[in-house]
Amino acid sequence: MDKVRRILVYVCKERAAPQRAQFVQSITALFSDGGEDEVEVNCSLEKNQFILYRGDKGRGIPLKRPAFCPIKHLSATEAAAIPLDVQQRGIDVGVAILLQTANQRVLLTRRSKELRIFPNVWVPPGGHVEPDETLLDAGLRELEEETGLKLKPEEVSPKILGLWESVYPPMLSRGLPQRHHIVIYMLLHSSLSHLQLQACLSPSPAEVSACLWADSRLVGAVVSSVDGEDAEVCLDDLPSSISVSQVSTEGALTDSTLPLTVLVSRAPVSGPDVERVSTGTKYALELWLRSLETPVL
């Protein structure tokens, strides 16, 4: 039997045995009764299988896809045109960490422009789950590998904010799907401020080209810039530029600024991609803002 090299998505419906999800299958649609783009599910990681099953309304974890999800709009002809090796990949599993500081900021990183998937796009630290890892272990490993921040499992109280169905390229107008993921957005609380954590940052330049600590006002502006819509962006009297740390090719950090317009840019329908906050990250940040409004019992 081949050694498991990737953790893949499995789906379980009506108490049947879990079945490996197909690359051209929309997981959100599978659990939707009326074609909705957001559903509630439950999940578990068992024997290197990430299993999704229907969640009780109001008690599950939100799973969302964008309205322009390529898998949602894929025709039979387009599906058949996807190379066989891609179709046979299945759906991968990733974990992204929303690290909340003691003064309620979250860490965002800009992916290196050399990366093949979503280059130069702002996301939380994260990556693939490896065999025999827990979701938390995977998130903490990726956090350390990408940013140098080392947190111990006993130091954090993890909470899954939501799941995102991510496809690359993100729109059919930009090409046929090459990758299909379910991304688990996990919230971790740190007892340190962003300035204390900033002093410990040591990003990997192969993966990260810049970092920033976003407060709720900046996050509010970012999530108001909904990809695929033309609604006005709520800038909330924010400054025109935002403080960021640029990462050199040697990994050194340099104080810099970034125009606010970059962080509220929308995903383009055609042409080259632009520096922006990813659509899935906007969804996760929206869930984070809601968590700040939820009273602690």
C-alpha positions as CSV (number, residue, x, y, z in Angstrom):
1,M,0.0,0.0,0.0
2,D,1.3,3.4,-0.9
3,K,2.4,5.7,1.9
4,V,0.0,8.6,2.5
5,R,1.8,11.7,1.3
6,R,-1.1,14.2,1.4
7,I,-4.1,14.7,3.6
8,L,-7.2,14.7,1.4
9,V,-10.9,15.6,2.0
10,Y,-13.4,12.8,2.5
11,V,-17.1,13.4,2.7
12,C,-19.7,11.5,4.6
13,K,-23.4,11.7,3.8
14,E,-26.4,10.0,5.4
15,R,-24.2,8.0,7.7
16,A,-22.5,6.2,4.8
17,A,-18.8,5.4,4.9
18,P,-16.5,8.4,4.1
19,Q,-15.7,8.7,0.4
20,R,-12.8,10.5,-1.1
21,A,-14.0,13.8,-2.5
22,Q,-13.4,14.3,-6.3
23,F,-11.4,17.2,-7.6
24,V,-14.2,18.5,-9.7
25,Q,-16.8,18.2,-6.9
26,S,-17.9,21.3,-5.0
27,I,-17.9,20.4,-1.3
28,T,-20.1,23.4,-0.4
29,A,-22.6,22.3,-3.0
30,L,-22.5,18.7,-1.7
31,F,-23.9,19.9,1.7
32,S,-26.2,22.6,0.2
33,D,-29.9,21.9,-0.3
34,G,-30.5,24.9,-2.5
35,G,-27.2,25.9,-4.2
36,E,-26.1,28.2,-1.3
37,D,-22.5,29.4,-1.2
38,E,-22.3,28.9,2.6
39,V,-23.3,25.9,4.6
40,E,-22.7,24.4,8.1
41,V,-20.6,21.2,8.4
42,N,-18.8,19.3,11.0
43,C,-15.3,17.9,10.5
44,S,-12.8,15.5,12.0
45,L,-9.3,14.3,11.2
46,E,-9.1,10.5,11.4
47,K,-6.4,8.2,10.2
48,N,-5.0,10.9,7.9
49,Q,-8.5,11.5,6.3
50,F,-10.1,14.9,6.8
51,I,-13.8,14.0,7.0
52,L,-16.6,16.5,6.4
53,Y,-20.2,15.7,7.3
54,R,-23.4,17.7,7.6
55,G,-23.6,19.9,10.7
56,D,-26.7,20.7,12.7
57,K,-28.0,24.2,11.9
58,G,-26.5,26.7,14.4
59,R,-24.1,24.2,15.8
60,G,-21.8,23.4,12.9
61,I,-18.7,25.1,11.4
62,P,-19.4,27.5,8.5
63,L,-18.0,26.4,5.1
64,K,-18.1,28.9,2.3
65,R,-17.1,29.2,-1.4
66,P,-17.1,32.5,-3.4
67,A,-20.0,33.1,-5.7
68,F,-17.5,32.9,-8.6
69,C,-16.0,29.6,-7.5
70,P,-14.6,27.9,-10.6
71,I,-15.8,24.4,-9.6
72,K,-19.3,25.8,-9.1
73,H,-19.4,27.1,-12.7
74,L,-17.5,24.3,-14.4
75,S,-19.2,22.8,-17.4
76,A,-18.9,19.2,-18.3
77,T,-16.7,20.1,-21.3
78,E,-14.4,22.2,-19.1
79,A,-14.2,19.5,-16.5
80,A,-13.2,16.9,-19.2
81,A,-10.5,19.3,-20.4
82,I,-8.8,19.3,-17.0
83,P,-5.6,17.1,-17.2
84,L,-6.1,13.6,-15.7
85,D,-3.2,14.0,-13.3
86,V,-5.0,17.1,-11.9
87,Q,-8.4,15.4,-11.7
88,Q,-6.8,12.6,-9.8
89,R,-5.3,14.9,-7.1
90,G,-8.4,15.0,-5.0
91,I,-9.0,17.9,-2.6
92,D,-6.1,19.0,-0.4
93,V,-6.4,20.2,3.2
94,G,-4.7,23.3,4.5
95,V,-4.6,25.1,7.9
96,A,-4.2,28.9,8.2
97,I,-3.6,30.6,11.6
98,L,-5.3,33.8,12.6
99,L,-2.9,34.8,15.5
100,Q,-4.7,37.3,17.7
101,T,-2.5,39.5,19.9
102,A,-3.3,40.6,23.4
103,N,-4.1,44.0,21.9
104,Q,-6.5,42.5,19.3
105,R,-4.4,42.6,16.1
106,V,-4.0,39.7,13.7
107,L,-0.9,38.8,11.6
108,L,-1.1,38.8,7.8
109,T,1.8,37.8,5.5
110,R,2.3,38.5,1.9
111,R,3.2,35.4,-0.1
112,S,6.5,35.4,-2.0
113,K,6.1,36.5,-5.7
114,E,8.1,33.3,-6.6
115,L,5.4,31.0,-5.3
116,R,3.3,29.2,-8.0
117,I,-0.1,29.5,-6.2
118,F,-1.4,32.9,-5.2
119,P,1.9,34.8,-5.4
120,N,2.1,38.3,-3.9
121,V,-1.2,37.8,-2.1
122,W,-1.8,38.6,1.6
123,V,-2.9,35.7,3.8
124,P,-2.5,34.4,7.3
125,P,0.4,32.0,7.9
126,G,-0.5,28.4,6.9
127,G,0.0,25.5,4.7
128,H,-0.8,21.8,4.1
129,V,-1.5,19.3,6.8
130,E,1.1,16.5,6.9
131,P,0.4,12.8,7.7
132,D,-0.1,12.0,11.4
133,E,-0.3,15.7,12.4
134,T,-3.2,17.2,14.3
135,L,-4.7,20.3,12.8
136,L,-3.2,22.4,15.6
137,D,0.2,20.8,15.1
138,A,0.1,21.6,11.4
139,G,-0.9,25.2,12.0
140,L,1.8,25.8,14.6
141,R,4.4,24.2,12.4
142,E,3.5,26.3,9.4
143,L,3.4,29.4,11.7
144,E,7.0,28.7,12.8
145,E,8.3,27.8,9.3
146,E,6.9,30.9,7.7
147,T,7.3,33.5,10.5
148,G,9.7,32.1,13.0
149,L,7.1,32.5,15.8
150,K,7.1,29.4,18.0
151,L,4.1,28.7,20.1
152,K,3.4,25.6,22.1
153,P,0.1,23.8,22.0
154,E,-0.5,24.3,25.7
155,E,0.0,28.0,25.3
156,V,-3.0,28.5,22.9
157,S,-6.7,27.9,22.9
158,P,-7.4,26.9,19.3
159,K,-10.8,27.5,17.8
160,I,-11.9,26.8,14.2
161,L,-13.5,29.9,12.8
162,G,-14.6,28.5,9.5
163,L,-13.7,26.5,6.4
164,W,-13.1,27.9,2.9
165,E,-13.3,26.1,-0.4
166,S,-10.4,27.5,-2.3
167,V,-9.6,26.9,-6.0
168,Y,-6.7,28.1,-8.0
169,P,-6.9,30.0,-10.4
170,P,-9.7,31.6,-8.4
171,M,-12.0,32.3,-11.4
172,L,-12.7,30.3,-14.6
173,S,-11.9,33.4,-16.6
174,R,-8.3,33.0,-15.4
175,G,-8.0,29.4,-16.5
176,L,-9.1,25.8,-15.6
177,P,-8.7,24.7,-12.0
178,Q,-5.2,23.4,-11.1
179,R,-5.6,23.1,-7.3
180,H,-8.6,22.6,-5.0
181,H,-8.4,23.0,-1.2
182,I,-10.4,23.1,1.9
183,V,-8.7,25.7,4.1
184,I,-9.3,25.5,7.9
185,Y,-9.0,28.9,9.5
186,M,-8.0,28.5,13.1
187,L,-8.0,31.3,15.7
188,L,-5.2,31.3,18.3
189,H,-4.9,33.8,21.1
190,S,-1.5,35.1,22.2
191,S,-0.9,36.8,25.6
192,L,1.7,39.0,23.9
193,S,1.1,42.3,22.1
194,H,1.9,42.7,18.4
195,L,5.1,44.7,19.3
196,Q,6.3,41.9,21.5
197,L,5.6,39.3,18.8
198,Q,7.1,41.6,16.1
199,A,10.4,41.3,18.0
200,C,10.3,37.5,17.5
201,L,9.5,37.6,13.8
202,S,12.0,35.8,11.5
203,P,10.1,35.2,8.3
204,S,11.2,32.7,5.6
205,P,11.9,34.8,2.5
206,A,11.2,31.8,0.3
207,E,7.5,32.0,1.4
208,V,7.0,35.5,2.9
209,S,7.8,38.9,1.4
210,A,6.1,41.1,4.0
211,C,4.2,41.1,7.3
212,L,1.6,43.4,8.9
213,W,-0.4,43.4,12.1
214,A,-4.0,44.4,11.2
215,D,-6.3,45.9,13.8
216,S,-10.1,45.7,13.6
217,R,-10.5,49.0,11.8
218,L,-8.2,48.0,9.0
219,V,-9.8,44.5,8.9
220,G,-13.2,46.2,8.6
221,A,-12.0,48.1,5.5
222,V,-10.5,44.9,4.0
223,V,-13.6,42.8,4.4
224,S,-15.8,45.6,2.9
225,S,-14.0,45.2,-0.3
226,V,-15.9,42.1,-1.5
227,D,-14.4,40.3,-4.4
228,G,-16.8,40.0,-7.4
229,E,-18.9,43.0,-6.2
230,D,-18.8,46.7,-6.9
231,A,-20.1,48.0,-3.5
232,E,-18.3,51.0,-2.0
233,V,-15.4,50.2,0.3
234,C,-15.7,51.5,3.9
235,L,-12.3,53.2,4.6
236,D,-13.5,54.4,8.0
237,D,-11.1,57.5,8.0
238,L,-8.1,55.2,7.8
239,P,-4.7,56.6,6.8
240,S,-3.7,56.3,3.2
241,S,-0.8,54.1,4.0
242,I,-0.3,51.1,6.4
243,S,2.8,50.1,8.3
244,V,4.3,46.8,7.1
245,S,7.6,44.9,7.5
246,Q,9.3,44.1,4.2
247,V,11.3,40.9,4.2
248,S,14.6,40.9,2.3
249,T,15.9,37.9,0.3
250,E,18.2,37.2,3.3
251,G,15.2,37.4,5.7
252,A,15.9,40.8,7.2
253,L,13.0,43.0,8.2
254,T,12.7,46.6,7.2
255,D,10.0,49.1,8.3
256,S,8.0,50.2,5.3
257,T,4.5,51.4,4.3
258,L,1.9,50.0,1.9
259,P,-0.9,52.1,0.2
260,L,-4.2,51.2,1.8
261,T,-5.6,50.8,-1.7
262,V,-3.5,47.7,-2.1
263,L,-5.2,46.0,0.8
264,V,-8.7,46.8,-0.4
265,S,-8.0,45.7,-4.0
266,R,-10.5,43.2,-5.4
267,A,-9.6,40.1,-7.3
268,P,-9.4,41.0,-11.1
269,V,-11.6,39.0,-13.5
270,S,-9.0,38.9,-16.2
271,G,-5.4,40.0,-16.9
272,P,-2.6,39.5,-14.4
273,D,-3.4,39.2,-10.7
274,V,-2.7,42.1,-8.3
275,E,-1.4,42.4,-4.8
276,R,-4.4,42.0,-2.6
277,V,-5.9,40.2,0.4
278,S,-7.1,36.8,-0.7
279,T,-10.9,36.2,-0.9
280,G,-10.7,33.4,1.6
281,T,-8.7,35.6,4.0
282,K,-11.4,38.3,3.8
283,Y,-13.9,35.6,4.8
284,A,-11.8,34.5,7.7
285,L,-11.2,38.1,8.8
286,E,-15.0,38.7,8.7
287,L,-15.5,35.7,11.0
288,W,-12.7,37.1,13.3
289,L,-14.5,40.5,13.6
290,R,-17.7,38.6,14.6
291,S,-15.7,36.7,17.2
292,L,-14.7,40.0,18.8
293,E,-18.4,40.9,19.1
294,T,-19.2,37.6,20.8
295,P,-19.3,38.1,24.6
296,V,-17.1,35.7,26.6
297,L,-19.3,33.5,28.8
